[in-house]
Amino acid sequence: MKRAWAQIISIWTLVAVMTLVVTIGSEPDQALAWYGAILAGSIASVCLIHLVKASATGIVTELIYVAGGSYLMLATASLYLLPKLT
């Protein structure tokens, strides 16, 4: 399980960095579109890791943690952009 947490935290770190880059570097309405791509990429990366490992052990748990954490980060960034959209 320690290896799973290392993968989960590394994906969360990548999502956080990408969210900051998109939030700072693009228009607010375009950033919201990018957030969907970032979330989909984080979920797809878990699937890709398990595909390469050829093991399905723990995939559901990792998907839940990665998707939940990524969604929370992106929702927070969306709330930051909300006043700029109006």
Backbone hydrogen bonds, N-H to C=O, Kabsch-Sander energy under -0.5 kcal/mol:
donor,donor_aa,acceptor,acceptor_aa,energy
5,W,1,M,-2.1
6,A,2,K,-1.8
7,Q,3,R,-1.9
8,I,4,A,-2.6
9,I,5,W,-2.7
10,S,6,A,-1.9
11,I,7,Q,-2.1
12,W,8,I,-2.5
13,T,9,I,-2.3
14,L,10,S,-2.0
15,V,11,I,-2.6
16,A,12,W,-2.5
17,V,13,T,-2.4
18,M,14,L,-2.6
19,T,15,V,-2.5
20,L,16,A,-2.1
21,V,17,V,-2.3
22,V,18,M,-2.5
23,T,19,T,-2.7
24,I,20,L,-2.3
25,G,21,V,-2.5
26,S,22,V,-1.2
31,A,27,E,-2.5
32,L,28,P,-1.6
33,A,29,D,-0.9
34,W,30,Q,-1.9
35,Y,31,A,-1.9
36,G,32,L,-1.0
37,A,33,A,-1.0
38,I,34,W,-2.4
39,L,35,Y,-2.4
40,A,36,G,-2.3
41,G,37,A,-2.3
42,S,38,I,-2.0
43,I,39,L,-1.9
44,A,40,A,-2.5
45,S,41,G,-1.9
46,V,42,S,-1.2
47,C,43,I,-1.6
48,L,44,A,-2.5
49,I,45,S,-2.4
50,H,46,V,-2.1
51,L,47,C,-2.0
52,V,48,L,-2.4
53,K,49,I,-2.2
54,A,50,H,-1.1
55,S,50,H,-1.5
59,I,56,A,-1.5
62,E,58,G,-2.2
63,L,59,I,-2.6
64,I,60,V,-2.3
65,Y,61,T,-2.4
66,V,62,E,-2.9
67,A,63,L,-2.7
68,G,64,I,-2.5
69,G,65,Y,-2.4
70,S,66,V,-2.5
71,Y,67,A,-2.6
72,L,68,G,-2.1
73,M,69,G,-2.1
74,L,70,S,-2.6
75,A,71,Y,-2.5
76,T,72,L,-1.9
77,A,73,M,-2.0
78,S,74,L,-2.0
79,L,75,A,-2.1
80,Y,76,T,-1.6
81,L,77,A,-1.6
82,L,78,S,-1.2
84,K,81,L,-0.7
85,L,81,L,-1.0
85,L,82,L,-0.9
86,T,82,L,-0.7
